[in-house]
């Protein structure tokens, strides 16, 4: 419906009509009143030429940086450089608005910038600000002005051939020899001590008793 004012109040004029054969169609029996109280439909976006906009910026590497410039008289001033200031200059040239750039305090968070826009501190904020559902409830976002993604780059490794004894690779040969020697010495010591106290073990031959003790030690 199109909202139109009349001496008796507000009228809601049907702007579209629907039928099964044609779908939604413009209602040609009524005149629509567009924003600005005009009968001419808009042909472009909002006009910003000559409009002063308070722009909030936050210092961020690659996007908005501060450099100090010293003139011929020795006076030092700071200047904003980076992707965001360049973008603002481009938009100012194309749209003709008057930017009032204000740098947010260094301890200001991104959520704080969103709250500042919602509370009218800034007309808009131009920054590397991530769009989230909770932030959309407070402010509107434009289309993305910069797409960024983080990747890990590693060297390509050649195909590794897995051999039958690849399970031995984590340990050095010296360590494997030490482990085997410890098993042999430990099983011999256990066999000697256990053979004295175990009658059933004494009934076995020395080789059979040692093999049994070695198996228990290895297991």
C-alpha positions in Angstrom: 0.0 0.0 0.0 1.0 3.6 -0.7 0.5 6.0 2.3 -1.2 9.2 1.3 -2.3 12.1 3.4 -5.7 13.7 3.1 -7.7 16.3 5.1 -9.4 13.4 7.0 -6.3 11.6 7.9 -4.0 8.9 6.3 -5.2 6.8 3.4 -3.7 3.5 2.3 -3.9 3.3 -1.5 -3.4 0.0 -3.1 -0.3 0.1 -5.2 -0.2 -3.5 -6.6 -2.8 -5.9 -7.6 -2.5 -9.7 -8.0 -4.2 -12.2 -10.3 -3.4 -15.8 -11.1 -2.9 -15.1 -14.7 -0.6 -12.1 -14.6 0.8 -12.2 -11.1 1.6 -8.9 -9.4 0.9 -5.8 -11.5 1.1 -2.0 -10.9 -2.3 -0.5 -10.1 -2.8 2.0 -12.9 -6.0 3.5 -11.4 -4.2 5.4 -8.6 -1.3 7.8 -8.5 1.5 7.0 -6.1 3.1 9.6 -4.0 6.9 9.0 -3.6 9.2 10.3 -0.8 9.6 14.0 -1.1 5.8 14.4 -1.7 6.3 14.0 -5.5 4.5 12.1 -8.2 7.7 11.3 -10.1 9.3 8.0 -9.1 12.9 8.2 -8.0 15.5 7.4 -10.7 18.6 7.1 -8.5 19.8 6.8 -5.0 19.8 9.4 -2.2 21.5 12.7 -3.1 24.6 13.3 -0.9 26.0 16.3 -2.7 26.8 19.1 -0.2 25.6 16.9 2.8 28.0 16.9 5.8 28.6 13.3 7.1 30.4 12.5 10.3 32.6 9.5 9.5 34.0 7.3 12.3 37.3 5.6 11.6 39.5 3.3 13.8 43.2 2.8 13.4 43.9 -0.5 11.9 46.9 -2.0 10.0 46.4 -1.8 6.2 43.1 0.0 6.5 43.6 3.2 8.5 47.1 4.3 9.6 48.4 7.5 11.1 51.5 9.2 9.8 53.1 12.5 11.1 53.8 15.1 8.5 56.2 18.1 9.1 55.7 21.2 7.0 58.4 23.8 6.0 57.7 25.8 9.2 58.4 22.8 11.4 54.8 22.2 12.3 53.9 18.6 12.7 50.4 17.3 12.0 49.0 13.8 11.5 47.5 12.4 8.3 45.4 9.4 7.8 46.5 7.0 5.1 45.5 3.5 3.9 42.7 1.7 2.2 39.8 3.4 4.1 41.0 7.1 3.6 41.5 6.4 -0.1 38.0 4.9 -0.3 36.5 8.0 1.4 38.4 10.3 -1.0 37.0 8.3 -4.0 33.4 8.4 -2.7 33.7 12.1 -1.9 34.8 12.8 -5.5 31.9 10.8 -6.9 29.1 11.7 -4.5 30.1 15.2 -3.5 29.4 14.9 0.3 31.5 16.8 2.9 33.3 14.4 5.2 33.9 15.2 8.8 36.4 12.4 9.7 36.8 11.6 13.3 39.3 9.0 14.6 37.9 6.8 17.3 40.0 6.5 20.6 42.6 3.8 20.6 40.7 1.8 23.3 37.5 1.8 21.3 36.2 -1.6 20.3 34.4 -2.6 17.1 31.2 -3.2 19.1 31.7 0.3 20.5 31.8 1.7 17.0 28.5 0.0 16.2 26.9 1.4 19.3 28.2 4.9 18.4 26.5 4.7 15.0 23.3 3.5 16.7 23.4 6.4 19.2 24.1 9.0 16.5 27.7 9.8 17.4 28.7 9.0 13.8 26.6 9.0 10.7 28.5 6.0 9.5 31.7 4.1 10.2 34.1 3.0 7.6 36.3 0.2 8.9 37.3 -3.5 8.7 34.1 -4.4 10.6 32.7 -7.9 10.5 29.0 -8.3 9.9 27.3 -10.3 12.6 23.6 -11.0 13.4 23.8 -9.1 16.7 25.2 -6.0 15.0 22.6 -6.1 12.3 20.0 -5.7 14.9 21.5 -2.3 15.8 22.7 -0.8 12.5 22.5 -1.4 8.7 25.5 -2.5 6.7 26.5 -1.7 3.1 27.9 -4.2 0.7 31.3 -5.5 1.5 34.1 -3.1 0.6 36.9 -5.6 1.2 37.0 -9.4 1.2 39.7 -10.9 3.3 40.6 -14.5 4.1 43.4 -16.0 6.1 45.3 -18.9 4.8 48.3 -21.1 5.8 50.9 -21.6 3.2 53.2 -24.6 3.6 55.8 -26.3 1.4 54.6 -29.1 -0.8 55.9 -32.4 0.4 56.8 -35.2 -2.0 54.9 -38.5 -1.8 56.3 -40.6 1.1 56.8 -44.3 0.5 55.7 -46.3 3.5 57.8 -49.4 3.9 57.3 -52.6 5.9 59.6 -51.3 8.8 58.4 -47.7 8.7 57.1 -48.1 12.3 60.7 -48.1 13.4 61.4 -44.6 12.0 60.2 -42.6 15.0 63.1 -44.0 17.1 66.8 -44.1 16.3 68.7 -47.4 15.8 70.7 -46.7 19.0 67.5 -46.4 21.0 66.0 -49.6 19.5 69.2 -51.5 20.4 69.0 -50.2 23.9 65.4 -51.3 24.2 66.2 -54.8 22.9 69.2 -55.1 25.2 67.1 -54.0 28.2 64.5 -56.7 27.4 67.2 -59.4 27.1 69.0 -58.4 30.3 65.7 -58.0 32.2 64.4 -61.4 31.1 67.6 -63.1 32.1 67.6 -61.4 35.5 63.9 -62.4 36.1 64.6 -66.0 34.9 67.4 -66.4 37.4 65.5 -65.0 40.4 62.2 -66.7 39.5 63.8 -70.1 38.8 65.0 -70.2 42.4 61.5 -69.7 43.9 59.4 -71.4 41.3 59.4 -75.2 41.3 57.5 -75.6 38.1 60.0 -73.3 36.3 62.9 -75.5 37.6 61.4 -78.5 35.9 61.8 -76.8 32.5 65.0 -76.7 30.6 67.1 -73.5 30.8 66.2 -72.5 27.2 62.5 -73.2 27.7 62.4 -71.3 31.0 64.2 -68.3 29.5 62.0 -68.2 26.4 58.9 -68.2 28.6 60.3 -65.4 30.8 61.4 -63.4 27.8 57.9 -63.7 26.3 56.3 -62.5 29.6 58.8 -59.6 29.7 58.2 -58.6 26.1 54.4 -58.8 26.6 
